[in-house]
Amino acid sequence: MNKIYYYNADDIYAILGAELFPYEASSLVDILTDAGLDLTDYPYNLGSDLMKDYWQRVVARYYDEYYFRIKKDFNAPAPDNTEVSDEFSKWLLRFINFIAQTHEYYSTLLSEYASAKTALMDDIKATSKNKVKFNDTPQNPNNAGVYEGDDYITHFTATEGETSSPLMSKMMRLKEIQDHYKDLMEDWVNKANKLFIEEANV
């Protein structure tokens, strides 16, 4: 008969401490490096502001869910710190593999939203150009043909103008881009649910 031990964020933090249960991506880089992983193999920066933000969102969203479980013989002692640390390292590898599968899609869209924020604050502009040509040369046919074309223009006027039209207020546009950015981050965080053992399923 086996006994199963489940570990959520509080449990891991209490056993491993802040250094081994990092809330910040920079600390996450440190623990992965300590685990012997070559972070140069990954096509993204685990210490970037985006990864720091994402890691903190994931921890906050799934704080009460179980990260992993350890199965032991019923009469065996409870898992020690080394066993918990090893299982957490395995979980971190699953997390990194998940990032590897999703990073390009979400980071690209989030980057586009961020860079588009400034452009969306600009007014919508339209340029108009008008040309008026007037020819008072007789148009009757003669030996040389018809007097037409630009060589016979007697008056020529040209106008050019630009109009600016804000289709919606700048605050509305800013809210729109921020809402899309937030929704995209939430979708990315929600997709990380496969990394956790939900309490309802225990």
C-alpha positions, 0 to 999 in steps of 0.5 A, a space after each residue: 500500500 502506498 501513501 501519496 504526498 501532494 505539494 502546492 506552492 506553500 508546501 514547496 516554499 516551506 520546505 525549500 525556501 525562497 531561493 529554491 522556490 523562486 517567484 522571479 524569473 531571474 531566480 528561476 534562471 539561477 535554479 535552472 543553471 544550478 540544475 546543470 541546464 545550458 540555458 543557451 539552448 533555449 531561443 528566448 531569454 528566461 530572465 527577460 521582463 516578459 518571462 518574469 511577468 509570466 512566471 509571477 502570473 503562473 505562480 499567482 494563478 495556480 498558487 493553491 494547486 498542486 505542482 507534483 506528488 510523491 508516492 511512498 510506501 505507506 510505512 516509509 518516512 515522509 519525503 525529505 527535502 532532497 526528494 522534494 527538491 528533485 521532484 520540483 526540479 522535474 516540474 521546472 523542466 516540464 515548465 521550461 518545455 511548456 514555455 519552449 512550445 508556446 513562447 514564440 506564438 505568445 511573445 510575438 503577439 505580445 510584442 506586436 501589441 506593445 509596439 502597436 500601442 504608440 501607433 494606435 494613439 496617433 490620429 487617423 490621417 488622410 491626404 487628398 490631392 486635386 489637380 485642375 487643368 484648363 485649356 481655352 485653345 480651340 479644339 477644332 481639327 486642323 492640319 496638325 490635328 487636335 489642340 489637346 494635351 498638357 502642351 496646350 494648357 493655359 491654366 493649371 491649379 493643384 491643391 493638396 491637403 491632409 485631414 486628421 480624424 480620431 475614430 475613437 478617443 485616445 483613452 478608448 484606443 489605449 484601453 482596447 490595446 491593453 485589454 487585448 494584451 491582458 486577454 492574451 497573457 491570461 490565455 497563456 497563463 490558463 494554458 499552463 494548467 496542464 502543469 498542475 494537479 488540480 485539487 478537484 482531481 486529487 
